[in-house]
């Protein structure tokens, strides 16, 4: 983290502490009006979003730098290995179609373009595709890229067909998926379940 980023985070943290002190005083005096408290809450939300944006940007910047040497097709091949190695063909293609559908959606929260989607982060700063945030998976994916081995070629073939739009979308326009062991909650419950392939369950 450079000096500008440190300064930004420090100022944001100080702002949050200041607002918390204001709320504490209002509570202790029992004199804080609803408007004062609402204003303080709005301030907290502002500083929290500011800090969140700083962290998110830092995480994304770091990972874009790591993978800057690879083409979109190579990144997609890595993603398929990282997310679906050992899965049946349908599951691998389903993961690829999820990426493609997010690219075609052109929504900022998914990311823009192939690279933008694959390396995008969530509002909490976590990477949307966890394989790119796992050191062991990253090491494994890069090793397969270096060797250009059978596993790489298998996943690259699928990636190329996904990239060129040559696969029929048999899943049903997936935009999300999770592993079987994950228990859906919150906003997941509002999504339409499309089906299960291997150890992945897909949604729209």
N, C-alpha and C positions, 0 to 999 in steps of 0.2 A: 504494500500500500504506500503510495507516494505522499509527499507532504500536503498537497492540496486535498487528497482524499482523507487523510488523517484530520486535517483542520475541519473538513465538512462533517465528518462523523463526530468529532469532539463538540462542535457547535450545536449539532442536532441533539446530542446526548444532554448537553447543558440545558438546552431548551426544554427537553422533556422533564428534567429534574426541577426546573423553575416552575413549570405548570403543576407538577405534583405537589410542590410546596404550597402553591396558591390554593389548591384543592384541600390540602390538609388544614390550612389556616381557616378556610371557610367552614370546614367540618367542625373544627374545634370551637369556633365562635358561635356556631349554629346561626350564622347571620348571612350565609351565602344564598343569594337569591337563585331561583331556577335559571335565570338568564346568565348569571355569572358562572354557574356550574356548567351550563351548556357551552358557554364560550371557552371555558377551560378544556372541556372534553374535545371541542373542535380543534383547539390548539394541539392537544395530544395527538389527535388523528393526523394532523398536518405534519408534525415532526416525525411521527412513526412512518408515514408514507415516504418522507424524505430520506430517512435512514434506510428503509427497506429498498428504495430505489438505488441508493448508493451501494448497498451490499449486492443487490441483484446485478447491477452493472459491472461490479468488480468480478463476480463469479463468471459471468458471461464473457467478459473481456479475457479472463485467464484461459478459458477453454477454447475460445476462438483462436487465441495465439497458439495453443498446443496443436490444434488441428488445421492451422492455416495452410500447411503444405499439401493437404490432400484435396482432391477434387470432390465435387458433390457426389459423384458415383462411388468414389472410394469411401466417403463418409457413410453413404447409405449401406454399402457392403459391410462396413464395420458395425453399423447399427444393427443390421440383421444378425450378425454373429453375436454381438453383445447382448441383444434382447431375445434371440430365438435359436441360438445354437442348441442342437439336440432335439429341437421341436420338429413335428411333422411339416411337410411341405406347405399345407394349408395355413398353418400357424405362421410360418415365415412370410408367406405372401400376405397374410392378413396384417402383419406388422408393417410391411412395406406399403400396403394400401392405406394404412392409417396415416403414415407420413405423407404420402401423395395427396390424400384428401385434405390434410391440413395445409399443404402448400397451395392447393387449388382454392381453399376457402379464403385465402388472403386476409386473415384476421390478425391484428397486431398481437393479440394474446397468444396466438400459436407461433408467431414469428413470420417473417416475410422471406419467401424463397426457400429453396431446399436447405441451404446451410443455416439460414435463420431459424427454420423450424426445428432442425435436428439439434441445434446447439442452444435453443431458447430455454429460458428459465421460467419458473412459476412465480407468482406474486411473493412467495416466501423466499425466493432466491435459489430454490432447488432446480436442478436441470429436469426438463420435461421427460427426457429419456435417460434413465438413471445409469445406463451402461457407460455414458460419457463422464460420469462423476465417480466411477469406481476405479481406483488405481490398478487393481489386478486385472479388471476387464480391459482397461485401456492398454496395458502391457500386452495382454494376450492378443487383442485386435491388431496392434501394431506388428507383433511377431508374425501373425498370419499374412499381413500385408507385405512384410519383408520377404517372406518365403514364397509368396504366391502359390501356396500349396493347394491340395485338393479341396480342403474346406473353404479356402478363400474363393476358389474358382466356382464352387457350388453356389455360394452366397452371392458372388458377383453376378452370376447368370440371372438369378432371381432379381437382384437389384437393378440390373440393366432393363429387364422387362417391365419392372415397376416404373422406372424412370421414364421409359418411352411410352408408357400407357398401353402396353400390349396385353396385359392381363384383364380378363373380364372380372368385374368386382362381384365375386360370388358371396362376399361377406355381407354386403348391404350398406356401403358407404360408411365404414367405420371411422370415427374420429378419436376414439379412446379405447384403451384395453387395459386389463390388469391380469396378474397371475391368479391362478385358481385359489391360492391360499389367502388372498386379500379379501377382507369383508367390506363390501360397499357400504358407504354411509354418507350423510350430508348430501351434497349436490349430485353424487353418483346415483342416488335413488331417483333422480329426475330424468335420467338418461334412458333411452330405449335400448334394451339388451338385444343384440343381434344373434348371438350364438357363441358356442365354445369350439375352439380348434386346438387340440393338444392341451397345453396348460395355460392357454390364454382365453379370456372371455372378452368379447368385443362389444362396443356400444356406439350409438350415434346420439 
